[in-house]
Amino acid sequence: MKISYNWLKQFLKVDWEAEKTGELLTDLGLEVEGIETVESIKGSLEGIVIGKVLTCIQHPNADRLKITTVDLGDEAPIQIVCGAPNVAAGQTVPVATVGTVLYDDNGESFKIKKGKIRGEESHGMICAEDELGLGKSHDGIMVLDEALKAGTPAAEVFNIEKDEVFEIGLTPNRADAMSHFGTARDLRAGLIQNDVSLELISPSVSSFHIDDRSLRFDVVVEDVEKAPRYVGVTISDITVKDSPEWIQNRLKAIGLKPINNIVDVTNYVLHELGQPLHAFDAAKVKGNKIIVKTLPAGTKFVTLDEVERELHEEDLMICNGNEEPMCIAGVFGGLNSGVTENTTTIFLESAYFNPVAVRKTAKRHALNTDASFRFERGIDPNITEYALKRAANLIIEIAGGKVSSEVMDSYPTKIEPNQVFLSFEKMDRLIGAKIPREMVKNILASLDIKFNSVTDGGIGLTIPAYRVDVTREADVIEEILRVYGYNNVEFSHKLNTSIAFSDFDNVKIENVISNQLVSQGFNETMANSLTKADYLSLTTMLNEEHNVAMLNPLSNDLGVMRQSMLFSGLESVIYNINRKNSSVKFFEFGKTYHKFESGYSEDKHLTLFVSGNRTKERWNVASKTSDFFYLKGIVVTILQRLGIQKVKTTPTKNDVFSEGITLSLGKIKLVDLGVVKKSINKEFGIKQEVLFADFNWANLIKVGGKSSINVSGLPKFQAVKRDFALLLDKETTFSEIYSLAFQAEKKLLKDVDLFDVYEGDKLEEGKKSYAVSFLLQDENKTLNDKQIDKIMQKLQQTFEKNVGASLR
């Protein structure tokens, strides 16, 4: 939220430096994230001076250019080539001197330089009003009052306003501070605590009066639950045009673009008082009637952004006498009922809409407006009429016109303020310090909290209606503490702590595996557990019926709890790829969530994502793309680290993989791993191969660490390695070769390794070649050639007999 300091000073005549005021606002809970200096004219006309055109002749080499000599108050006039059709000798004009920085309509800067134009030197630029930010006209240069003296800085001639704007990180509970008046109200309480007592100046509406009753609208509120209060008035004989400079400056300072005087006033009052308003072109309101109601589901409605929307049966609408929709109440106006340059009469609306109803409607239609932002959080129901009169006065002041109806106010059930009793004993206990009782009363009074009763034990309080977040005793204590100052509460030197129960063994195992993965080049990620419901369409393994849906989602992208950790991980992968980090290795400990007939389920997982090269590119290391076997190696090291050795490998049934396997221990599934389908990658914009592994963490914890570990000394005698190049059928797997080798030689064979696979046109059809190494070792003596040859012959015969292998 942006707050203009100049605007704030209209309500509170504070003379502090902006930085000091920002510190106090932060202490009060309105955290100032930054302070920006804003100028009504960008650049503040620095380098622009008043010049007198002494001579003006035709450019010899261009029909549309003229050569002028201009007096800038220096000893000698300068020459400027000018293309404006209205430039002439004797004029007083604004001149951008060499080195001046000007800004275009998009805010892009450009510097005035000395140069030649069609062969003639030019030492500056005579400016039009749009080039200086003083207007929109570009028909010709500005011609100023002849009385102005040459060399006078333009900043002394034109009214330039400098402002300092606070960027406040407003928390959702502080609806009362969503305006300049609300911020000033809070600031006043803080100033009083700092012994600075200032009057809070509220805009007067005493001049509001009804001129006639020639244009009365009937107001019918059918749904008083969604619209507890609805106020309106008509204003006729207005002239729609640009707003005066002072309103434009205020809106521009907080980042709003002025539109016209009527719309600008509604925006001005919104940010001044926090009350959203809406102006309807009265001529477009059929039947001279306003009906506030819901419409049948599926009703079509075109909003101001020219998008046709399909209404929900719970969307509150502002309708005309024919029950045709004109506006989504509290959210967005309609295309065919808004104010245009031809509007002469308006119906001005001010209302209090139900916060929950507005929020649901805004989320359904993915609309987030300044109005809905405030209605969703709860505004002050007591300023509805006051804000209407304030806006009406401003409209008549800058657009002319007259009030042509009584103020129509539908408020059947008054919203009563909250009553809270504050116990001094509980306050002292929660704060941890005893604040003087008189100071407590002064703080509460500065926050407009009224006293109903005062006793030695506490105070009965009436909370103002605009403080929708203060409903309990604890909330009142928080208000007292934030104004008193958290920094003013003395801390005890005694340190108290409590130890929360935690499953230390599981956490320790997670840390062990995390450290192992980090040492292998992985980075840990933590993705949001909320995700898109649409991801379910990418796999048949997930069921929509098992979704844990949010009742009030923040957005459509965060509508359900994730059933799989794959998709949030792929979002991280493409995020990195799009930022030139195409080689990624991620791991995440997280949960998936399901809703079954028996109840809700949370399952812990460890997932791995690998894509791109294994290592960073270096001059002395050839880059190698990560593949399935690389991922499998990582997975196996994790299982081994947990003491899980003899796992069963089966083809995976998970359809997110184009090829993959499942590793199990008996009937307990431990991990699915493989290559993610290209069709799934495509949905995320990923064009390179992604490898994915999904561990069932609960199963890993269940079976991990139960294998016995045998420890023995290092052998004293040298090992021997021998190789075979085996020609095999394509269906033969390495695991078969591995098992057969140890069946043939159980005592001296220590390891079997596959170090090369070849399939090509040089081999028979249906054949492949495995290069396999065998490590032989006797722990009691050195092996001789005769023993080695005997073992290798036995291995060869075993392979030939069982899998039809032959040596190449």
N, C-alpha and C positions, 0 to 999 in steps of 0.2 A: 504494500500500500504506500502510495506517495502522498506526503503532506508538505504543502508549501509553507515556508516560514512566514512570508509576507501575509499570506492568507490567515495563518494562525494568529498573527498579531492584530487582526481585525477583532478578535474576540478577547485577546489577552495582551495588554500593552507591556509585554516583556522586552527588556533591553539587553538580555544576555547574549553572548556569542552563541552561534548555532551549535558549536561543538559542546558547550556546557549544557545547553538545553537538550541536546541529543543524549548526553550522559544521564541526565535526570529522567528523560523518557524511558531509557533503557532500564534504569533502576526501578521504575514504576511498572515494568513488565511489557512496555511497548518497545521492544528491542530495535534500536536504530542500527540497521546493517550498513548504512552508508549515507553520506551527505554530498549532494551534487549541486554545483553552482549552475543556475539556469539564467539565460539572458533572453529578454523578449525579442531582441534582434541578435541573431548569432554573430559573434565577433564583436558586438557592441560598437560597430561602425569605426573600429580602430583603423587608422590610416586614411579615413575619408575626411576630406576638408572641403570648405566652401570655395568655389572658384568663380571668377568673372571671365566670360568669354569676350576676348578683345577683338579677335578677327575670325572670320569664317569664310573659306574659299573652297571651290570645287577641287577635288583630288584629280590630278592630271591623268591618273591611270585607272580610275574607277568611277563609274557614273553614280554609284550609290554612296560613295564615301566623301567626306569633307575634311579639310585640314583646318584645325583651329589653333589659336594661341590663347592660352588661359592664364590668368593672373591668380596665383595661389598665395599671394601675400609675401612672396620672396622677392629678391632683388630683380630677378629676370623671369618673365613668363615662360611657360613650357609649351611644347607643341604636342597636340593630341589628335590622332586620326579618329574620326567619329562617323558611325554609320546611321545615326538617328535621323529621321526625316525632319524633325522639328528643331534641330540645333541651329542657333543663329547668334550673331554678334550682339553683345549687350546683355546676354542672359546671365543670371546667377544660378549656378549649377553645383551638384555634389560631384566631387572628383575622387576616384580611387587612385592614390599615388602609387609609384613603383614600390613593390614589396608588400602591398596590401593583400590580405587573404579574404576572398569572398566565397560565398556558399550558394550552390544551386538549390533547386527545389527538393532534391533528395538528400540535402545536407552534405554533399561532397564539396570539398574545398578546392579552390584553384587560386594561384597567386598572379597578381598583376606584374608583368615584366616589361622592361624596356625592349622595344623591338622595332622592326620595320614592317609596315603594311603596304603592299604594292609599291615598294621602293621608298616610302616616306617614313621617317622616324616618328614613333609615338611613345610618349613618356607618361602614360597613365590611361585612365578610362573615365569618360563622363557617363554617369550611371542612370539607368531607369529605376523606378521604385521597386520593381520585383527583384532586381539585382542586388539591392540593399536589404531586402526583407521588409520594406516599408509598405508594401502593397502587392497587388497582382498584375498591375498594368505593365505592358511592355511595348506600348504604342510609340513611345519616344522617351527621351531623357526627362528627368524631373527639372522643372523650372521653378526656382525658389524666389522668396521675397528679395527684392533689390536692396533692401536696407541691410541685409546681412553683409558682414565684412569679409573680404577675401582672406583665406587662411584660417578662418574660424573652424575648429574641429566640429564635425557634424554631430558628434555625440552631445555637444552643448546645445544644439538646435533642436534635435528630436528627443522625444521622451523615451528613454531606454530604461527599462526596469530590470534590475538584477535581483535574483531570488536564490534562496538556498532551500533545497528540497530534501526532506528526510525520507529515506527508503526504510519503512518499518516492516519488520517481519511479524505480522499480526497473527496471534494464535486464534484458532477458531472460536474459543470461548469469549473473546473480547469483542462482541458485536457492538457494544456501547461506544467503542473507539473507532468505528469505521467511518469517520467523518472528521472534518477539521474542528467542528464544534465539540465533538466527543473527545478528541485528543486534547483540545484546549481545556476542557472540563477536568480531565485527568491531570493535566499539567498544573492546573491551579492548585489541586490538592497537594501535589509535590512541592510546589513553591511555598505554600503555607507551612509545610513541614520544615522548609529551609528559611523560615522567618521572612518570607516575601509575600505580602498579602496584596493581591490584585483583584480587581472587579472582573467578573466574567460577563462580557458584553454580548448579549444575544440580539439578533436582528429584530428590529421593531416591525410589527404588522398593524400598528394602530391606524395607519392611513388607509387600510383596506376598507372599502365601502362598496355597496351595491348601487350601480348607476341606474339600472332598470331591470325589469323582469320580462324582457321581450323574447328570450330564448331559453326556455326552461326544458330540461330533460327529466323524464321520469326514470328513477333508478330503482331497479328491482334486484335484490340479492336473494337468489334461490338457495344457494349453498352457504349458509352462515357459518358452518363449521370451517370451511376452507377460506372464507372471507369474513372474519369476525367484524371488520370495520371497513367501510367503503365510503369515500368522500369525493364529491365532484362539484365543479362550477363551470359555467360557460363564460367565454370572453369573446366579444365581437369587435369588428372594425379594426383588426390588427393588420400590420404590414410586415410580411416576412422578408427579412433582409439579413445582412451580416451583422453580427453582434458588435457592440462597441469594443474598443481596444482593451479596456480593463477586464472585461469578462474573458476575452480571447486569451489575454496574458495569463489569467488564473488557470484556465483549462490547459493551455499549452505547457505550463510549468509542471503539471502532474501527468503529462503525456497524452492528453486528449486533444483530438483534432476538432476545432470549431466547425459547425455545420451551418446553422442559421440561428437567429436570435431566439426562436421558440424552443428548439431542441437544446440549444446551449443553456437556456435557463433551467430546464429540467435536469440537465447534467450538473449544472452549477449547484442547485439546491441539494441534489443527491450527495455530492461531495462536501457540501457545506454542513448539512444537518443530518445526513445519513438516511433520508427518506426518499425512496424511489418515487418518481412521478412519471406520468405518461400523458401526452397531448394527442387527442384525436382531432382530425379535421371534422368539425361539426357538420359540414355540408354532406359528408359521406356517411353520417350515422343515420340510417334509415329509420323512420318512425319516431324520431325524436325520443328514443328510449334506450337506456342502457340496462342490459340484463346480465347478471353475473351467475353463471351456471356451468354445468358440465354438459358435454354433447355425446352422442352415441359413438362407440368405438368405430374407427375406420373413417370418420369424417375428415375430409381433405381441407387443409389450410395452408396458404402460402404466406410465409413470414417475410420480414423485411429484407432478408438476404436472398430473396427470390427462390427459396427452396420450398417445394410442396411437401408438407409433412402430414402424416396420418395420425390423427388424434387417438388418445387412449380414453376410455370412459371415465377415468379419474382426473383427467386434465381440466383444471378450472379455466374457463374462457370468459372473456368480455365480449358480449354479443350485442347486436343492434336490435331494433324493434321487430325485425323479421327473424330473430334468433339465428342470424348468420354470424359466424365468429369474426372478430376484429383484432383480437390480441390474446396471446397466451398469458394469463394473469401472472404478473410478477416475474415473467421470464423474457418474453420477446414480443414486439409489436407485429402487426400485420402489414403486408405490402400495400393494401388498398384502402387503408384508413389513416395513414400517417400524414404529417404536415408536409406540404410542398410550398414552393414559392408563390402559388396561386391561392393559398389558404387565407381566408379573411376572418373566419370564426373557428374557435376551438372549444372542445370539451376537455377540461383539465382534470385528471384523475390522481387521487392520492389514497392509498389504501394500506391496510395491514392484512397480509395474507398468511395463512397457516404455514409455518416454516417447513414442516414435514411434507406437506402437499407440494410446495414449490420445489423442494429438493428432488422429490420423486419425478416430477414433470421435467425438470431440467436435465436429470440424468437419463430419462427415457429418450429425450430428443437430442442428447449430447450438446446441450446449449449451456454456456457459462457466461452470463452477462453481469455487469455491475449491479443491476437490480436483483437478479437471482442470488448473487453472492451475499447480499445483505438480507433479503427475505429469508433465505435458508437458515441464517444464523439467529434471526429474531431481531426485529427493530422495535423502536419505542412506539407503542400504540397511542400514546398520549400526544404525539406531535403531528399526527396525521393531518388534522385541520390547520394547525399552525404552519406547517410546511406548505400546504396548498395556498394559504393566504400570502406567504412569503413569495412563492413563485408567481402568483397572480400580480402582486405589486411590481415585481421585476419585469414581467412581460409588458404591463401597461407603461412602465417607465421607458423601456427600450424599443417596444414595438407598437406603442399607442394602444388604442382600443378602450373598452369599458367592460365592467363586470355586468353581465346580462342575465343573471339568475341568482337566486339564493344559494347558499352553500348547502348542498344535499349531503347529509351525513347519516348513513345507515350503520348504527352501532347498538344492536338490540341487547347485547349482554356485555357489560363493561368488564374489561380484563383487570382484575384486582391485583395489587402488588403483593409480594410475598411478606409474610410475617415470620420473624425469626427471633428467638431468645438467645442472647449471648451470655454464657456463663463465664465470669472472670476466672474462676478456678480452672476450667477447661482451657481457656485461652492461654493462661500462664503455663499450663502443662504442655500444650502443643508447641508453643513458641520456644519454651525452654528458658524464658526470661520474663521478668515482671515489668511490663510497661506501665508507667504512671496512668492512673485512671482518667485524669483530666486530659492527658494527651490522647488516650483512646477515644474519648468523646469528641475531641477536636478533629481527629482523623475521620471519624464516622460522619461528623457534620460536614466536613469538606467534601465528602463523597455523596452528599445529598441524601444520606440515610437518616430517616427521622426517628426520634425517640418516642416510644409509647409509654414506657415506664422505666424508672431507674431505681434499683435497689442495691444493697450492699453486695448481693450475690451476682448481679448481672443487669443487663439492659434488654428490654423488649423493643424490637426494631421493626420499622416498615421499610422495605427495600424498594427503591424506585423501579418502575416497570421496565425501564431500559436496561437494567442489569439482569438480563435473563439467565446469567450464569451464577448468580448469587441466590441460592435457594436453601442452603443449610448453614448451620452454625460454623462448620469448618470453612465454608466459603467466606463468611464474614471475617473470620480470623485471618484468612489469607489476604483479604483486602487490607486489614489493619497492618499486617506485617509488610506487605509490599510498599505501602506508603511510609510506614515507619522506617523501613530500610533494612534489608537482610544483613547488610554490612554492619549495622548498628547493634546487632544481637551478639553479645559476648559469648565466646565458646568456652566450655569447661575444659580444663586440662586433663580431666579423667576421660579415658578412652573406653567406650563400651562397644562390644561387638558380639555378633552371634554367628554361629557356623550353620549354614544351611545344609541339609542332607543332600548328598549327591552320590551317584553311582561311580565312585572313584575308579574302580577297576575298568569299567567301560570307557571312561574318559581317558584313562591312561593308555588303553589299547588304541583309541582313536589318535592320540598324540603320537604314539609309536609309528602307526601307519602313515600319518601325515608327515612326520619327519622323513620317513623312508621315501615317500613320493616327492617331497620337496628336493631331496638329495638326488632324485632322478630327473630333475628339471621341471616338475609340475608346479603349478600355481593353484592355490585354493580359491574357489569362488563360493559365494553365498547368494543364491538367486531367490527372488520373491516366491513365496508359496502360492500366491494368487496368480492365475494365468487365464488364458483365453479358453472359452468353452469350445471354440471352433477347432482346436487342436485334436479333438477326439476323432475327427473325420480322417485323420492321417493314419489311423491304425484300427484294426478290428479287435485288438487286444483290450481296448478300453471301452467301457459301456457308459452311455449318457445317464442311465439310471443310477449309476454309482457316484455321480458328481455330488460334491458338497458345495452347494451354490450359496453365494452371498445374498442376504436379504436386501441389502442396500449397497450394491457395488459402487466403488469409486469411479469405475469406467467399464466399458464393455471388454476391455483388455484384462480386467482384473475381476472377472465375474465369478470364477469358481476356484476351489482349491485344486492343486495339481494332482492328477492320478499317476503321472509319470514325470520323472526328472529329466527326461530326454529333451523336451521342447524348450524349457527354460535354459538348458545348457547350450542348445543350438543358437538361441538368441545371443548368448555370450560369445559364441564362436564367430557369428557373422558380425557382431559389434567390433571384434578385434580385427577381423579380415578387412572390414571397411575402413579401418584406421591403419592399414599397411602392416598389420601384424598377422601374417598368414600362417605362421607356424605356432600352433598353440598346443599346450598340454595342461588340462584343467582337471581338478578333482573337487568333489563336493560331498560333504556329509549333510544329508537332509532327509525330509520325510515326504511320503506321499499320503494322500487322504482319500478315503472311500466311504460311501454310505451304503450299507447293506441292510437287509431286512432285520438282521439281528442287532444292528446299531452301527455306530461310526467306528472307523478303523484308521489308525496311524501306523505306518510302516517305515522303519528306518532303513536308509540306503546309503551306499557309497557308490558314486558314479565317476567314471573316467571319460574324458574326451581328448582325443588326439587327432591332429590334422596338420598337414604340411610336413616340413623337414624335421628329422629327429634332433639335429643340432644346428646351431647357428652357422651360417656360411663363413668359412675362413679360407685363406689363401692356400693353406697346406692340408686342408681336409675337404674331401669331395662331399658335396651335399647328398644326402640319401633320404628319400621320402619315407615317412612312417607307413608301415603296412600292418596287416593283420597279425603277422608273427611277432612284430615288435610289441603290439598291444598285449598279445597273449603272454609274452615274456614278462611284462610288467605285472599282469594279473597273477601269474604263477609265483612271482617273488612275494606278492602280498600274501597268498595262501601259505607259502612256505614260512613266511615270517610269523604267521599265526599257528604254525605247527601242523598244517594240513598238507598231507603228502599224497596219498593215493586217491586221486579223484577220477571220476568217470567222465568221459567226454562223449556227448551226444549232440546231434544236430539240433539247433535251437528251433523252438516253435514260435518265437516272437517275430511277428511280421514287420517290425521296423528295420530288420536287417535284410540286406540282399544276400549276404552269406554270413553265417555265424555259428557258434557252438554254445552249449550249456555245460558247465562244469558242476558236478554233483558229488556228494559223499554219501553213498548208499542211495536212499530215496530223498535225501535233503538237497534241494537245489541251492547252490551257492552263488553262481554268477552267470549272467548271459553276456556274451561279448561278440562283436563282429563289426561289419561295415554297414553304416547307415544307408538305407535306400536312397538312390539319387532323386526319386520323386519327393521324398521328404525334405532333402537338402534344398531342392528347388523352391519349395514353399518359403524357405527362409532366405533365398537368394544366394545360397552357398554353391559354388561351382566346383569345389575340390572335395576329395574324399574325406569323410569324417569317420573315425573309429570310436566306438562307444562300448563301455562295459558297465554293467549294472549289478552291484553286489547286494544280496539280501543280508543286511548287516546283522539282523537278529539271528539268522542261521549261522553266520560266521562266528558270532560270539558263543553260540550254543555248542558248536563242534570244535572251535579253535582251542589250542593249548592243551588238548587231551592226548596228543601223541607223545610217546616217550622219546627222549632224545639220548642216544648213546654217544658217549665221549671216549675217544681213544687217542693215543699219542700219534704223532706224525710218523709215517713209515720211514725206515732208514735206507730202504733199497729203491733204486731208480725204477720209474714206470716206463713202459714202452707203448708207443702208439703205432697202429697199423691201419691201413685204409683198404676199403673195397669200393669198386665202382660196379654197382649192381644194376642189371637190366631187369626191370620188373613190369608186371601188368599195371595199368593206370589205377586199378581199383585197390592195389596194395598200399597200405598206409605205413607211415614210419613207426607208429605205435606197435604194429605187428612185428616189424623188424626188431624193434627194441625188446619186445617180450621174448621172441625166439632166441635172441642172442643170449639173454640171461638164463634161458632154459638150457641152452647148450653148454654154457660155461658159468657156473655159479660161484666158483671159488676165486679165480684169478681175474675175471673181467670186472672192471671197476666202473666203466662209463661207456655209453654209446652215444654218438653225436652225428646228426645229419648236417653236413656243411655245404652241400650243393644239390640242386635238383635241375635236371635238364629234360625238356620235352621239345622235340623238333622233327624236321623232315628227314633227318639223317637216321632216325630210329624207325623201327617197324611201327605200323599203325597199332594203336592201343598199348604202346609201351612207353616207359619213362625210365630215366636213369637217376639213381640215388648215389651220391658220394657219401659214404658212411665211415666214420673213424671209430676205432675200438681202443680203449685204454686198458692195458694189462699190467698187473703188478702183483708180486709176491712179497708179503710183508716180512718173510723170514730169510729170503735169499734173492740173489740176482737171477733173473730169468735168462736162459740160454736160447740160442736160435732154434734148437730142436723142439723145445717146449712151446715156443711161440708159433712155429710152423704147424705144430700139431693142433694147437687151439684154433688157428685161423682155418685149417682144413676142416675141423669139426664145424665151425661156423658156416663155412661155404656149403657143406653137405646139408646142414640144417635148413639153410635158405632155399637150396635147390629142391629139397624134398617137400617143404611145407608151402612155399609160395611160388615155386617154379622160377626162382631167380637164376641168373647166370652172370658170370663176370664179363665185363666189357674188355 
